[in-house]
């Protein structure tokens, strides 16, 4: 059974209609350790040793966050800058994360059509997250495409939240139990494009 660490970052959780139910469902999945970074480090004074210990204790690392200016909220960038040190996460002796899985579970305000070459944002969601993909590569981790919800601003009124949360729990359970086809999933633009093609049911 893989151990999963979810690093959750939302600076205004009380106003979140999508990330809050995602976080709550995540916390209930056996084998998953959820860390609310803004709650744990409101002053941004990140405990590097503690966070590196968490990374060592888990097999799958997840960033869960809304998409802010084509990237993560500020605390996740601060976390990366401080925790992923040379000699620990990368470099000739920085092999602590080698072989672990990494992915981002994100929500985006715009519709999926906006995240295309010819769309409003000019790039796919995977292309926009290439800095995270390269970070995973530098650290020797296996990168999985993002698990993404598009059109987050209208997801509640359109009744799309419950199905998305259920799909996310399904992904977490499959990752935990080694029922997700990593090879096939790695080539996708987003992880939840077709879960039936990458998850083996119990």
N, C-alpha and C positions, 0 to 999 in steps of 0.2 A: 504494500500500500504506500503510495507516494504521499509525502507530507507537503501541504500547500500553504504558502504564506501570501496573504493578500494585504498589500499596503494601500490603504484607502485614503484618498485625499480630496476633500471638498471643503472649501473655506466658508461656505454658508449652507450647511447641511439643513438648517431649519427651513430653507426655501427650496429644497430639492424635492421634486416630485418623482424622479426616476432613480437617482443614486441612493436615496434613503431606503426604498424597498429592496434594492439590489444588495445594499450593505446588510440589511436585516436578514435577508435570506441566506447570504453568504455565511453569516455568523452561526447559522444553524446546521451547516453541513459538517458532518463528522470528518475529522482529519484536516480541517481547514482552520488556520489561525489568522484571524482578522485583526489588523492594527489600524486604528484611526489616527493618522499622523497629526492632523490639526488638533485633535483632542489631547494627544499624548505630548505634543511639543508646541504648545500655543505661543511660546517665545522663540521658536525655531532653534532652540539649543539642543540639537540632536545628539543623542548618546551614541557615538560611533561604535564603541565596543559592544554595546547592547544590540545594535542593529546588525553588526557583522555576525554576532552570535546567532541571531535569528536566521540570517542567510545560511549559515553553516548547518542549521538544524532542519532545513527544509529542502525539498527536491524540486518544487515548482514555485517560481516567484511571479506574482501578479501585481501590476499597477492598476488600481481601479480609480477612475477619475472622469470628470467631465473634460472635454477637449477645450483648452483655453489657448487661443491664438496658435492653433495647430500644434500644440504641445501639451504638457502637463501643468497643473497648478504649481505655484511657486515652491511649495514645500517639497514636492517630489523632485524638483530640480536641485534644491538644496540638499536633499537626502542623497541624490546621486553624486553630487560634488564632494560630499564629505565621506560617505560610507564606502564608495567604490574606489578605495585607495590603491595606488601603485604598490605592488608587493603583496596585496591581498586579492584584489579582483582582476588585476592584469599585470603584465610585465613577466619577466622570465621566471620569477618565483611567485607570481600572483595567480595561483591556480585554484583558489578556494571555491570558485563558482563553476568550474569546468564540468560540463555534462548536465547541469541543471536546465530545466525548461523555464522560459520567460515569455510572458505575454501581457498585453494591456487590455483591460476591459473598460471601454469608454462609452460616453454618451456625447453625441454631437447635435447641436441645435438645428443645423441644416438638413435637408433631405438627402438621400443617397445620390440622387441625380446631380447634386452640387459638387460631389466628390468624384469627378470624372475629368479626363483630359479636356473635354469640351465644356465642362461645367463651370459654375461660378468660382470654385476654388482651384480649378486647373489641374488638380492632382487627385489620385485615389487616396483613401485613408491610409493605406499601407505605405504609399510613397511619402506622404506627409510625416509619417512616423519613422522614417529611415534613420534619424539620429538614435532612436531607441533600438532599432534593429542592429545598427553598427555597435552600439554599446554592448548589447548582448554578445555580438560576435567577438569584440575585444576581450570580453570576460570569459569566452569559451562556452557560453550558454547556447542552447538550442532555442531559436526564436520561432514563436508561433504568431500568425497574423492576429490582429486585434479582434476581440469580440465586441462588436459595435452596435449601438442603437442610434439610428439616424432620426432626424425629426423629433428630437427629444422635447421640444417646446409644445408639441401638439400630441404627444404620445398618450397622455392621460385622457384627453377628450376623445381620442380615436380608439381608446380601449386596447392599447397595445402593450401595456405594462406587464400584466400577469403572464402573458405568453413569453415575453422577453426574460422575465425573472425565472420562469420555469426552464427555459432553454439554458440559462446561465447555471442553474443548479445541476442540470443534466451534464453540462460541460465539466463542471467541477468534479462531479461524481465519476465521470469517465476518466478524467485525468488522474484522480486519486486511485482508481482501480485498474489502471492501464488498459482501458477499453477505447482509447482514442487513437486513431491511426495518425501518428505523428508525421510520417512521410507525406501522406496525402494532404494533411492539414497544412503543412509547411508551404505548399505552393499556392494556397488560396489568398485572395485579396483581403477577405475577412473570415474569421473562424466560423461564424454562424451563417455562412452563405447556404450551406446544406449539411446540417448536422447528421442527417441520415446516412450520408456518404462517408462520414469519418468516425462515427461512434458505433461500437458493437453493443447491442443491448444485452442485458443480463438474461 
